[in-house]
Amino acid sequence: MAVASDYEVVRDSLRSPAVFGEIFERHARPVYRYVRRRVGDDVASDLTAEVFTRAFRDRHRFDGRSESTLPWLLGIATNVVRMNARRERRRLRAYVRAAASAPSPVSVVEVDARLDAQALAPVLAEALAAMPSRQRDVLLLYAWGELSAVEIATALAMAPGTVRSDLHRACGFVEARLATRASRVESDVEQMT
């Protein structure tokens, strides 16, 4: 027996609401991972539940442009996260404060050790907090949601060209912040030697 597509499951759920549970079974993990990366563990479960509650309530709006409901669900997730933006901004500001209070490196070996992803997290958090929200949403759907530009366009109801442009700008913004951080580290190293 052939497995029903997401579109068919959503369509059938309009007549038999319990069928929608299959959409949850198929996509709860990637939606949860995306939401958790956006807001942290504290509220990820609650916001993921809200995503599926909204999706169920609005399932008649799923237009089937994509056979998979994942881009649609991640679009809903992005909106739910946006409504939870105050908490996200507070968390990102806390990262920035933690980075500002971190001790500066004292040796070249320590500088090398700090140039891993964990050491760059506060810089990335600062960049995410400072960039326009639409660019942040596009970048995070690409990086954390693992969606293509076309899928992001579907999720956010944008033109694919606009998504590519926003993604390019967001990456440039992050690269500029990382370059500034790297030059500060180089300057610190030069002062120590």
Residue pairs with C-beta under 8 A, 6 or more apart in sequence:
4 12
4 22
5 67
6 23
6 26
6 67
6 68
6 69
6 70
7 62
7 64
7 67
7 69
9 19
9 20
9 22
9 23
10 20
10 23
10 59
10 62
10 64
10 69
11 64
12 19
13 19
13 20
13 23
13 56
13 59
14 59
14 60
17 56
20 55
20 56
20 59
23 52
23 55
23 69
23 73
24 52
26 69
27 69
27 70
27 73
28 48
28 52
30 70
30 74
30 145
30 146
31 48
31 51
31 52
31 70
31 73
31 74
31 77
32 44
32 45
32 48
33 144
34 74
34 77
34 140
34 141
34 144
34 145
35 44
35 47
35 48
35 51
35 77
35 80
35 81
36 44
36 48
37 140
37 144
38 77
38 81
38 88
38 140
38 144
39 47
39 81
39 84
39 87
39 88
39 91
40 91
43 84
43 87
47 77
47 80
47 81
47 84
48 77
50 80
51 73
51 76
51 77
51 80
52 73
54 76
54 80
55 62
55 69
55 72
55 73
55 76
58 76
62 69
62 72
65 154
66 72
66 151
66 154
70 147
70 151
71 147
71 151
71 152
71 154
71 155
72 154
72 155
74 141
74 145
74 147
74 151
74 155
75 154
75 155
75 156
75 157
77 145
78 137
78 140
78 141
78 155
78 156
81 88
82 133
82 137
85 133
89 129
92 125
92 126
92 128
92 129
93 129
95 121
95 122
95 125
95 126
95 129
96 122
96 125
96 126
96 129
98 122
99 122
99 123
99 125
99 126
102 122
104 188
105 111
105 114
105 185
105 188
105 189
106 192
107 192
108 189
111 185
111 188
111 189
113 119
114 185
115 185
120 178
120 181
123 177
123 178
123 181
124 174
124 177
124 178
126 177
127 173
127 174
127 177
127 178
128 136
128 139
128 140
128 174
130 173
130 177
131 139
131 170
131 173
131 174
134 156
134 166
135 166
135 167
135 169
135 170
135 173
136 170
137 156
138 152
138 156
138 163
138 166
138 167
138 170
139 166
139 167
139 170
139 171
139 174
141 147
141 151
141 152
141 155
141 156
142 149
142 152
142 167
145 152
145 155
147 155
149 160
149 163
149 164
149 167
150 160
150 163
152 158
152 163
152 167
153 159
153 160
153 162
153 163
156 163
158 166
